[in-house]
Amino acid sequence: MTISKVTKVEDLDGIWSDIWTPIDTIESIKKLNQIELLRWILKYAPCHGKFLEAGCGVGQYVFYMKKLGFDIEGLDLSSGAIEKCKDFAELHEIDTNIFKVGDIRSTDYEDNTFSYYLSFGVIEHFKEGPKEAIDEAFRILEP
């Protein structure tokens, strides 16, 4: 039996869709106020520009920051998570187009698209290591 040294999107889609499906979006948003990380995220967020949360899961950071007035998008390779985000967005009259299914290691965004990049607990899940994800983040971030 040969074990692949590369993490396949289809493998992760199934795993993460199973993980994110039972998570309640409202409860996830409420919990943000209790974590110290949120203070640092907001402290260093630029006042203007486009933001990306790479590996957004159920979108709690995207929804929270959107409510604060930031221009933010969410990207996740879990089709189930993105479907859940879009359903929640539609229910709360938020543009559903801010959520996209995609692999953070290879996005379709143009160079220098974003001024702020958030990604929590994502890059350590790739068997081949974080280099591709970091290189892609660097490419789509403004200098």
Legacy VTK file of the C-alpha trace (Angstrom):
# vtk DataFile Version 3.0
C-alpha trace
ASCII
DATASET POLYDATA
POINTS 143 float
0.000 0.000 0.000
1.385 3.383 -1.031
0.521 6.431 1.052
0.269 9.693 -0.865
2.620 12.460 0.200
0.265 15.112 -1.131
-2.974 16.149 0.521
-5.841 15.818 -1.948
-8.621 18.398 -1.952
-11.314 15.746 -2.278
-10.025 13.986 0.851
-10.050 17.183 2.890
-13.432 18.288 1.526
-15.104 15.209 2.981
-13.277 15.393 6.291
-13.932 19.102 6.862
-17.511 19.008 5.602
-18.183 16.337 8.257
-16.510 18.502 10.903
-18.205 21.802 10.023
-21.735 20.494 9.339
-22.829 20.108 12.989
-21.239 23.410 14.116
-23.728 26.177 14.914
-22.735 29.423 13.189
-24.433 31.730 15.707
-22.708 30.002 18.637
-19.363 30.240 16.814
-19.851 33.974 16.294
-20.815 34.490 19.958
-17.660 32.669 21.110
-15.448 35.116 19.201
-15.990 37.765 21.861
-14.481 35.402 24.426
-11.176 34.778 22.700
-8.063 36.892 23.072
-7.131 36.335 19.415
-9.981 38.559 18.229
-8.423 41.584 19.954
-5.183 41.070 17.975
-7.005 40.441 14.708
-8.836 43.739 15.033
-5.817 45.638 16.332
-3.789 44.914 13.196
-6.600 45.010 10.644
-6.121 47.851 8.163
-9.011 50.318 7.972
-9.320 49.872 4.216
-8.722 47.143 1.699
-9.980 43.675 0.988
-9.607 40.845 3.507
-9.578 37.076 3.075
-10.129 34.363 5.608
-8.442 31.333 4.086
-10.025 28.234 5.535
-13.116 30.029 6.847
-15.092 26.982 8.022
-18.575 28.163 9.045
-17.539 31.776 8.459
-17.718 33.163 11.975
-14.791 35.559 11.475
-16.121 36.615 8.073
-19.594 37.345 9.427
-18.233 39.145 12.482
-15.850 41.340 10.502
-18.432 41.984 7.778
-20.820 43.264 10.465
-18.057 45.641 11.614
-17.858 47.029 8.075
-14.789 45.264 6.701
-14.666 44.104 3.081
-13.976 40.407 3.625
-14.332 37.112 1.795
-14.195 33.540 3.014
-12.538 30.659 1.191
-12.703 27.012 2.209
-12.184 23.736 0.406
-15.138 22.210 2.230
-18.139 22.512 -0.073
-20.373 21.671 2.903
-18.964 24.517 4.978
-19.322 27.028 2.141
-22.886 25.892 1.504
-23.602 26.438 5.198
-22.006 29.917 5.038
-24.074 30.863 2.002
-27.296 29.638 3.630
-26.542 31.675 6.772
-25.596 34.722 4.680
-28.798 34.525 2.662
-30.877 34.157 5.828
-29.251 37.305 7.259
-29.325 39.286 3.984
-25.560 39.220 3.444
-24.084 38.813 -0.023
-23.552 35.078 -0.538
-20.831 35.760 -3.132
-18.335 36.564 -0.382
-17.936 32.807 0.172
-16.122 30.556 -2.271
-15.032 26.947 -2.419
-11.311 26.803 -3.079
-7.929 25.467 -2.082
-5.700 27.989 -0.283
-2.658 26.387 -1.896
-3.827 27.449 -5.352
-6.470 30.151 -5.642
-7.870 31.944 -8.645
-7.277 35.369 -7.086
-5.008 37.790 -8.889
-1.685 38.887 -7.420
-1.931 41.544 -4.689
-5.712 41.170 -4.243
-5.857 41.338 -0.456
-4.544 43.714 2.187
-5.250 41.368 5.129
-5.090 37.590 5.273
-6.528 35.515 8.085
-6.046 31.769 8.365
-6.422 29.778 11.564
-5.607 26.104 11.952
-5.263 25.364 8.257
-1.735 25.009 6.917
-0.685 22.308 9.358
-3.127 19.871 7.754
-1.191 19.452 4.501
0.985 16.316 4.366
3.434 18.095 2.074
3.875 20.932 4.551
2.840 24.599 4.591
5.059 25.998 1.812
2.452 26.008 -0.986
-0.156 27.683 1.220
2.320 30.304 2.454
3.582 31.016 -1.067
0.013 31.466 -2.289
-0.837 33.769 0.632
2.237 35.859 -0.176
1.235 36.033 -3.868
-2.318 37.253 -3.266
-1.374 39.716 -0.507
-0.461 43.297 -1.344
3.188 44.133 -0.697
LINES 1 144
143 0 1 2 3 4 5 6 7 8 9 10 11 12 13 14 15 16 17 18 19 20 21 22 23 24 25 26 27 28 29 30 31 32 33 34 35 36 37 38 39 40 41 42 43 44 45 46 47 48 49 50 51 52 53 54 55 56 57 58 59 60 61 62 63 64 65 66 67 68 69 70 71 72 73 74 75 76 77 78 79 80 81 82 83 84 85 86 87 88 89 90 91 92 93 94 95 96 97 98 99 100 101 102 103 104 105 106 107 108 109 110 111 112 113 114 115 116 117 118 119 120 121 122 123 124 125 126 127 128 129 130 131 132 133 134 135 136 137 138 139 140 141 142
